Amino acid sequence: MFEQVLTILLVIALAGLIYFVIKYAEAKQRVEGRARDLFERWRAKERESEAEERAEILFQTWREREEERIREDAIKRSQAVIRGKVTEHLVPFFPDFVYNPRDARFIGTPVDLIIFDGLSDGDVKQVVFVEVKSGKSAALSTRERRVRDCIRKGAVTYEILQREER
């Protein structure tokens, strides 16, 4: 009978031990899973942080390179504008200018020149409105087109504005 009680106690102890081993394994699995989850979240944050840092570095590099290109482009455009302005002023003195340079008057906008053809000889034959274009800029602006159209329609008048002296 003692042996039976001892066997029963041994079976109960063994069952308890098996129970605790199973519970321990389950708890260990939960802890390892939680640790793995925490590690994966940390690693994802680190990767995201590294990606953000890399993106910021790439953006700064791109911005510096583009800023330099934009500045160079602005300088080129500015030079082209200055060349155009100088050309507008000097075009009456170019060899292919068909009018007498003394008959030309620079006004700049909305047309560049007005030619009083023959004025220097004392006999004005015609009045010519000239828009100077240089380089790639061949298109007229909206204002320039409107002035051209008005002149072509003959909507041009001559007025005398007399002011009284006081």
BALOBA-1460 file (C-alpha; in Angstrom, 3 decimals):
// residues 166
<rec num="1" residu="m" x="0.000" y="0.000" z="0.000"/>
<rec num="2" residu="f" x="2.877" y="2.309" z="0.781"/>
<rec num="3" residu="e" x="4.198" y="1.570" z="-2.657"/>
<rec num="4" residu="q" x="0.875" y="2.453" z="-4.204"/>
<rec num="5" residu="v" x="0.729" y="5.781" z="-2.339"/>
<rec num="6" residu="l" x="4.332" y="6.421" z="-3.336"/>
<rec num="7" residu="t" x="3.508" y="5.583" z="-6.952"/>
<rec num="8" residu="i" x="0.447" y="7.858" z="-6.862"/>
<rec num="9" residu="l" x="2.527" y="10.668" z="-5.314"/>
<rec num="10" residu="l" x="5.217" y="10.076" z="-7.911"/>
<rec num="11" residu="v" x="2.635" y="10.189" z="-10.735"/>
<rec num="12" residu="i" x="1.138" y="13.391" z="-9.248"/>
<rec num="13" residu="a" x="4.610" y="14.933" z="-8.906"/>
<rec num="14" residu="l" x="5.461" y="13.887" z="-12.450"/>
<rec num="15" residu="a" x="2.156" y="15.287" z="-13.731"/>
<rec num="16" residu="g" x="2.829" y="18.540" z="-11.825"/>
<rec num="17" residu="l" x="6.315" y="18.673" z="-13.238"/>
<rec num="18" residu="i" x="4.986" y="18.117" z="-16.770"/>
<rec num="19" residu="y" x="2.344" y="20.790" z="-16.139"/>
<rec num="20" residu="f" x="4.993" y="23.290" z="-14.974"/>
<rec num="21" residu="v" x="7.273" y="22.429" z="-17.892"/>
<rec num="22" residu="i" x="4.401" y="23.046" z="-20.337"/>
<rec num="23" residu="k" x="3.459" y="26.316" z="-18.598"/>
<rec num="24" residu="y" x="7.128" y="27.336" z="-18.549"/>
<rec num="25" residu="a" x="7.441" y="26.589" z="-22.289"/>
<rec num="26" residu="e" x="4.271" y="28.596" z="-23.003"/>
<rec num="27" residu="a" x="5.489" y="31.527" z="-20.901"/>
<rec num="28" residu="k" x="8.921" y="31.356" z="-22.508"/>
<rec num="29" residu="q" x="7.305" y="31.368" z="-25.958"/>
<rec num="30" residu="r" x="5.165" y="34.411" z="-25.026"/>
<rec num="31" residu="v" x="8.194" y="36.271" z="-23.632"/>
<rec num="32" residu="e" x="10.294" y="35.427" z="-26.678"/>
<rec num="33" residu="g" x="7.440" y="36.497" z="-28.987"/>
<rec num="34" residu="r" x="7.041" y="39.772" z="-27.089"/>
<rec num="35" residu="a" x="10.806" y="40.338" z="-27.187"/>
<rec num="36" residu="r" x="10.815" y="39.592" z="-30.918"/>
<rec num="37" residu="d" x="7.925" y="42.050" z="-31.468"/>
<rec num="38" residu="l" x="9.686" y="44.757" z="-29.457"/>
<rec num="39" residu="f" x="12.905" y="44.132" z="-31.370"/>
<rec num="40" residu="e" x="11.115" y="44.268" z="-34.741"/>
<rec num="41" residu="r" x="9.397" y="47.557" z="-33.799"/>
<rec num="42" residu="w" x="12.722" y="49.004" z="-32.652"/>
<rec num="43" residu="r" x="14.436" y="47.828" z="-35.844"/>
<rec num="44" residu="a" x="11.650" y="49.285" z="-37.997"/>
<rec num="45" residu="k" x="11.986" y="52.636" z="-36.185"/>
<rec num="46" residu="e" x="15.751" y="52.546" z="-36.662"/>
<rec num="47" residu="r" x="15.345" y="51.768" z="-40.358"/>
<rec num="48" residu="e" x="12.804" y="54.549" z="-40.700"/>
<rec num="49" residu="s" x="15.099" y="56.937" z="-38.892"/>
<rec num="50" residu="e" x="18.036" y="55.920" z="-41.098"/>
<rec num="51" residu="a" x="15.848" y="56.272" z="-44.190"/>
<rec num="52" residu="e" x="14.752" y="59.739" z="-43.074"/>
<rec num="53" residu="e" x="18.365" y="60.743" z="-42.460"/>
<rec num="54" residu="r" x="19.389" y="59.403" z="-45.877"/>
<rec num="55" residu="a" x="16.440" y="61.139" z="-47.509"/>
<rec num="56" residu="e" x="17.376" y="64.414" z="-45.804"/>
<rec num="57" residu="i" x="20.984" y="64.086" z="-46.984"/>
<rec num="58" residu="l" x="19.853" y="63.270" z="-50.524"/>
<rec num="59" residu="f" x="17.424" y="66.202" z="-50.481"/>
<rec num="60" residu="q" x="20.116" y="68.613" z="-49.253"/>
<rec num="61" residu="t" x="22.516" y="67.386" z="-51.946"/>
<rec num="62" residu="w" x="19.829" y="67.733" z="-54.625"/>
<rec num="63" residu="r" x="18.863" y="71.196" z="-53.381"/>
<rec num="64" residu="e" x="22.453" y="72.422" z="-53.433"/>
<rec num="65" residu="r" x="22.991" y="71.043" z="-56.937"/>
<rec num="66" residu="e" x="19.687" y="72.439" z="-58.231"/>
<rec num="67" residu="e" x="20.238" y="75.783" z="-56.529"/>
<rec num="68" residu="e" x="23.569" y="76.059" z="-58.322"/>
<rec num="69" residu="r" x="21.916" y="75.135" z="-61.643"/>
<rec num="70" residu="i" x="19.078" y="77.608" z="-61.047"/>
<rec num="71" residu="r" x="21.563" y="80.372" z="-60.244"/>
<rec num="72" residu="e" x="23.546" y="79.604" z="-63.399"/>
<rec num="73" residu="d" x="20.318" y="79.623" z="-65.416"/>
<rec num="74" residu="a" x="19.271" y="82.941" z="-63.855"/>
<rec num="75" residu="i" x="22.651" y="84.451" z="-64.733"/>
<rec num="76" residu="k" x="22.360" y="83.225" z="-68.325"/>
<rec num="77" residu="r" x="18.836" y="84.625" z="-68.614"/>
<rec num="78" residu="s" x="19.897" y="87.913" z="-67.090"/>
<rec num="79" residu="q" x="22.791" y="88.142" z="-69.540"/>
<rec num="80" residu="a" x="20.402" y="87.417" z="-72.415"/>
<rec num="81" residu="v" x="18.037" y="90.160" z="-71.235"/>
<rec num="82" residu="i" x="20.909" y="92.641" z="-70.911"/>
<rec num="83" residu="r" x="22.182" y="91.703" z="-74.396"/>
<rec num="84" residu="g" x="18.663" y="92.195" z="-75.735"/>
<rec num="85" residu="k" x="18.339" y="95.631" z="-74.094"/>
<rec num="86" residu="v" x="21.729" y="96.710" z="-75.429"/>
<rec num="87" residu="t" x="20.807" y="95.415" z="-78.900"/>
<rec num="88" residu="e" x="17.547" y="97.406" z="-78.816"/>
<rec num="89" residu="h" x="19.530" y="100.587" z="-78.188"/>
<rec num="90" residu="l" x="22.280" y="99.870" z="-80.709"/>
<rec num="91" residu="v" x="20.293" y="98.352" z="-83.591"/>
<rec num="92" residu="p" x="20.009" y="101.721" z="-85.441"/>
<rec num="93" residu="f" x="23.814" y="101.691" z="-85.756"/>
<rec num="94" residu="f" x="24.081" y="98.172" z="-87.183"/>
<rec num="95" residu="p" x="25.124" y="97.956" z="-90.857"/>
<rec num="96" residu="d" x="21.912" y="96.149" z="-91.890"/>
<rec num="97" residu="f" x="19.629" y="98.853" z="-90.402"/>
<rec num="98" residu="v" x="17.820" y="100.283" z="-93.442"/>
<rec num="99" residu="y" x="16.878" y="103.641" z="-91.916"/>
<rec num="100" residu="n" x="19.012" y="106.625" z="-91.022"/>
<rec num="101" residu="p" x="19.996" y="106.164" z="-87.330"/>
<rec num="102" residu="r" x="19.303" y="109.884" z="-86.735"/>
<rec num="103" residu="d" x="15.649" y="109.240" z="-87.602"/>
<rec num="104" residu="a" x="15.277" y="106.550" z="-84.916"/>
<rec num="105" residu="r" x="13.950" y="107.261" z="-81.420"/>
<rec num="106" residu="f" x="14.215" y="104.622" z="-78.721"/>
<rec num="107" residu="i" x="11.166" y="104.376" z="-76.450"/>
<rec num="108" residu="g" x="11.580" y="100.816" z="-75.135"/>
<rec num="109" residu="t" x="8.006" y="99.858" z="-74.431"/>
<rec num="110" residu="p" x="5.501" y="98.876" z="-75.781"/>
<rec num="111" residu="v" x="7.618" y="99.171" z="-78.956"/>
<rec num="112" residu="d" x="11.367" y="99.604" z="-79.009"/>
<rec num="113" residu="l" x="11.842" y="102.248" z="-81.694"/>
<rec num="114" residu="i" x="9.876" y="104.757" z="-83.656"/>
<rec num="115" residu="i" x="11.476" y="105.692" z="-86.967"/>
<rec num="116" residu="f" x="10.593" y="109.030" z="-88.491"/>
<rec num="117" residu="d" x="11.880" y="108.044" z="-91.921"/>
<rec num="118" residu="g" x="13.413" y="111.086" z="-93.639"/>
<rec num="119" residu="l" x="13.231" y="113.407" z="-90.608"/>
<rec num="120" residu="s" x="16.958" y="114.163" z="-90.673"/>
<rec num="121" residu="d" x="16.612" y="115.178" z="-94.349"/>
<rec num="122" residu="g" x="13.622" y="117.442" z="-93.583"/>
<rec num="123" residu="d" x="11.084" y="115.251" z="-95.422"/>
<rec num="124" residu="v" x="9.297" y="112.625" z="-93.275"/>
<rec num="125" residu="k" x="8.035" y="109.910" z="-95.631"/>
<rec num="126" residu="q" x="6.609" y="107.553" z="-93.037"/>
<rec num="127" residu="v" x="6.519" y="106.714" z="-89.349"/>
<rec num="128" residu="v" x="7.658" y="103.162" z="-88.581"/>
<rec num="129" residu="f" x="7.127" y="101.356" z="-85.289"/>
<rec num="130" residu="v" x="9.876" y="98.796" z="-84.662"/>
<rec num="131" residu="e" x="10.037" y="95.962" z="-82.146"/>
<rec num="132" residu="v" x="13.557" y="94.500" z="-81.921"/>
<rec num="133" residu="k" x="13.835" y="90.769" z="-81.258"/>
<rec num="134" residu="s" x="17.127" y="88.981" z="-80.746"/>
<rec num="135" residu="g" x="18.174" y="85.420" z="-80.082"/>
<rec num="136" residu="k" x="15.348" y="82.965" z="-79.612"/>
<rec num="137" residu="s" x="12.709" y="85.513" z="-78.567"/>
<rec num="138" residu="a" x="10.651" y="85.907" z="-81.728"/>
<rec num="139" residu="a" x="7.175" y="85.961" z="-80.221"/>
<rec num="140" residu="l" x="5.471" y="89.220" z="-79.373"/>
<rec num="141" residu="s" x="4.045" y="89.761" z="-75.932"/>
<rec num="142" residu="t" x="0.314" y="90.366" z="-75.583"/>
<rec num="143" residu="r" x="0.864" y="94.125" z="-75.228"/>
<rec num="144" residu="e" x="3.148" y="94.185" z="-78.273"/>
<rec num="145" residu="r" x="0.565" y="92.295" z="-80.362"/>
<rec num="146" residu="r" x="-2.177" y="94.716" z="-79.308"/>
<rec num="147" residu="v" x="-0.072" y="97.728" z="-80.327"/>
<rec num="148" residu="r" x="0.816" y="96.046" z="-83.649"/>
<rec num="149" residu="d" x="-2.848" y="95.262" z="-84.360"/>
<rec num="150" residu="c" x="-3.894" y="98.819" z="-83.517"/>
<rec num="151" residu="i" x="-1.259" y="100.242" z="-85.898"/>
<rec num="152" residu="r" x="-2.253" y="97.807" z="-88.657"/>
<rec num="153" residu="k" x="-5.894" y="98.882" z="-88.326"/>
<rec num="154" residu="g" x="-4.782" y="102.472" z="-88.774"/>
<rec num="155" residu="a" x="-6.006" y="103.473" z="-85.338"/>
<rec num="156" residu="v" x="-3.197" y="106.022" z="-85.041"/>
<rec num="157" residu="t" x="-3.741" y="109.746" z="-84.548"/>
<rec num="158" residu="y" x="-1.683" y="112.878" z="-84.124"/>
<rec num="159" residu="e" x="-2.598" y="115.352" z="-81.408"/>
<rec num="160" residu="i" x="-1.256" y="118.621" z="-80.154"/>
<rec num="161" residu="l" x="-1.403" y="119.154" z="-76.432"/>
<rec num="162" residu="q" x="-1.047" y="122.839" z="-75.670"/>
<rec num="163" residu="r" x="-0.721" y="124.001" z="-72.113"/>
<rec num="164" residu="e" x="-1.366" y="127.526" z="-71.078"/>
<rec num="165" residu="e" x="1.356" y="129.275" z="-69.177"/>
<rec num="166" residu="r" x="0.477" y="130.691" z="-65.782"/>
